[in-house]
């Protein structure tokens, strides 16, 4: 069955790797253990899977200030040679990815929905062709978006990164909040939180829970 899956998506220009493959990210195994996804579907350079970097997360409905903050963080990471890891979703995720890619940096987008349509999107073509962008997902490339998938995807963002930056989070609910609080409880990855300017409701709470002022 796995052979048929690999053949199907390989013909579509996507690659499929399993936990037993040498290019499967070791840091993801260490972070999630047996909960690490058995398969990863992707497009772009597999080398970015093991590079690490800064996970930048935040709400979809962000303010203009938070969007600019995420973009500047992406630009700075590009200049420092640090890859940006994000969920490639509307809002903070895409702002950070655009900031680093426009500055010549590298980005790893971890999708909560199928890759099939996103991988062929014109907005990502330049990054994929230049090997500066990799898109990956633990879900079937034809899968639709579900809130549960987004929650599970957030664990991969922290697992693939060296550190994380929460730009804007709601308080006590939402995917950004759930991912950040879980990461703080696990204590395996440093979690930085935007602490200047106008702050989203969840940011002060995350700082009180052990988030590092950024």
ZIJOWO-V443540 format. One record per residue. N is the residue number from 1. PHI is phi in degrees with one decimal (999 if undefined). NEAR is the number of other C-alpha atoms within 10 Angstrom. D_FIRST is the distance of its C-alpha to the first C-alpha in Angstrom with 1 decimal. Layout:
BEGIN
n/phi/near/d_first
N/PHI/NEAR/D_FIRST
N/PHI/NEAR/D_FIRST
END
This chain:
BEGIN
n/phi/near/d_first
1/999/5/0.0
2/-64.3/10/3.8
3/-60.5/8/5.4
4/-67.1/9/5.2
5/-63.1/11/6.4
6/-60.6/16/8.8
7/-63.1/13/10.0
8/-59.9/14/10.8
9/-80.4/17/12.8
10/-63.1/14/14.2
11/-66.0/9/15.8
12/-90.7/10/17.3
13/91.4/13/18.9
14/-103.7/20/17.0
15/-110.0/19/15.6
16/-131.1/22/12.9
17/-126.8/17/13.9
18/-112.7/14/13.0
19/-61.6/17/15.9
20/-86.6/9/16.0
21/-78.4/10/16.8
22/-63.0/9/20.5
23/-88.0/14/20.9
24/-66.1/20/19.6
25/-61.6/21/22.9
26/-63.1/16/24.7
27/-63.9/20/27.0
28/-71.1/23/24.2
29/-63.6/16/23.3
30/-67.3/14/27.1
31/-77.4/19/27.7
32/-105.3/14/24.9
33/62.2/11/24.1
34/-69.0/11/21.2
35/-82.9/10/21.1
36/-60.8/20/19.9
37/-55.8/18/16.8
38/-66.8/12/13.6
39/-132.3/18/12.7
40/-127.0/19/15.3
41/-102.3/24/15.3
42/-159.9/27/18.5
43/-145.5/22/21.0
44/106.4/22/24.1
45/-70.0/17/25.1
46/-71.5/20/23.0
47/-60.5/13/26.4
48/-70.5/23/27.4
49/-64.9/22/24.7
50/-108.6/15/26.9
51/-78.7/16/30.3
52/77.6/22/31.2
53/141.0/24/33.9
54/-107.6/26/35.4
55/-81.2/29/33.4
56/-111.8/32/35.5
57/-129.0/32/35.0
58/173.9/30/37.0
59/-70.1/23/37.5
60/-67.2/16/36.6
61/-89.7/13/40.1
62/-95.8/17/41.9
63/-79.7/16/45.6
64/-62.7/11/46.7
65/-63.1/12/47.9
66/-67.3/23/44.6
67/-63.5/24/42.8
68/-68.2/16/45.3
69/-61.7/21/45.0
70/-64.8/29/41.2
71/-64.0/24/41.8
72/-67.1/18/44.5
73/-62.3/21/42.3
74/-62.5/31/39.7
75/-63.2/24/42.5
76/-61.8/15/43.9
77/-63.6/23/40.5
78/-60.4/21/40.2
79/-68.3/13/43.7
80/-93.1/10/42.8
81/76.1/14/39.5
82/-99.9/20/37.6
83/-74.4/27/34.2
84/-96.9/31/33.8
85/-117.7/34/30.8
86/-148.0/31/30.5
87/-85.1/26/28.5
88/57.4/24/29.4
89/-91.9/20/30.7
90/-57.3/13/34.0
91/101.4/19/37.1
92/-55.1/30/37.4
93/-54.9/25/33.9
94/-69.6/23/34.5
95/-60.2/23/38.2
96/-65.2/30/37.3
97/-63.8/30/34.7
98/-63.2/25/37.2
99/-60.5/26/40.0
100/-76.2/28/38.2
101/-68.4/22/36.7
102/-65.3/14/40.1
103/-95.7/16/41.8
104/86.9/17/39.5
105/-90.4/24/37.4
106/-119.6/28/33.7
107/-140.2/32/31.4
108/-119.9/30/28.0
109/-100.0/22/26.9
110/-106.4/25/24.4
111/-90.0/27/23.4
112/-93.8/26/23.0
113/-130.5/24/21.5
114/-60.9/20/19.1
115/-80.3/25/19.8
116/-50.8/19/19.4
117/-82.9/10/23.1
118/-64.0/17/24.7
119/-63.7/21/23.6
120/-100.1/13/25.5
121/-69.3/10/28.5
122/-61.2/9/31.8
123/-67.3/11/33.0
124/-107.0/16/30.4
125/-59.8/14/30.5
126/-60.9/12/33.3
127/-65.5/20/31.9
128/-69.4/18/28.5
129/-65.0/12/30.2
130/-84.8/12/32.6
131/63.6/16/30.0
132/-97.7/19/31.9
133/-137.5/27/29.2
134/-128.5/24/25.6
135/-112.5/27/23.6
136/-142.1/28/20.7
137/-154.8/23/19.0
138/-85.7/24/16.8
139/-105.3/20/15.9
140/-50.3/17/13.7
141/-56.7/21/15.8
142/-97.2/11/16.8
143/-66.7/13/17.9
144/-86.6/12/21.6
145/-79.0/13/24.1
146/-133.9/10/24.8
147/-58.2/12/27.4
148/-62.6/10/25.2
149/-61.4/16/22.8
150/-64.0/20/25.9
151/-63.3/17/27.1
152/-68.0/16/24.0
153/-60.4/24/24.0
154/-59.6/24/27.6
155/-63.9/19/26.8
156/-68.9/25/24.9
157/-58.6/27/28.0
158/-71.8/32/30.2
159/-65.7/25/27.7
160/-90.0/29/27.5
161/-105.5/26/31.3
162/-90.0/20/34.4
163/-160.8/19/36.4
164/-131.2/27/36.2
165/-126.7/23/38.8
166/-92.3/27/39.1
167/-84.7/28/41.2
168/-152.4/30/41.4
169/-134.0/29/40.2
170/-72.1/18/41.2
171/-104.4/16/42.6
172/71.3/14/40.9
173/-160.6/10/38.0
174/95.7/15/35.3
175/-65.7/21/32.4
176/-62.7/23/34.6
177/-62.9/24/36.8
178/-62.2/18/34.0
179/-66.2/21/32.3
180/-69.2/26/35.7
181/-66.0/19/37.0
182/-65.4/13/33.9
183/-64.2/20/34.3
184/-65.4/17/38.0
185/-67.6/11/37.4
186/-70.4/10/35.0
187/70.3/11/37.4
188/-90.6/14/34.9
189/-130.8/17/35.5
190/-66.5/18/38.9
191/-115.9/26/39.1
192/-91.4/24/41.8
193/-133.3/27/43.2
194/-56.6/24/45.3
195/-130.7/18/48.8
196/-124.8/9/51.0
197/73.2/9/52.1
198/-73.3/12/51.1
199/-109.0/18/48.4
200/-66.4/20/45.7
201/-55.0/13/46.3
202/-81.9/19/43.7
203/-58.8/24/44.8
204/-59.8/17/47.9
205/-67.3/18/46.1
206/-65.2/24/43.4
207/-64.5/17/46.3
208/-67.8/10/47.9
209/-85.6/13/44.6
210/118.6/16/44.6
211/-62.8/24/43.4
212/-94.7/17/45.2
213/-58.0/16/47.6
214/-131.2/13/46.7
END
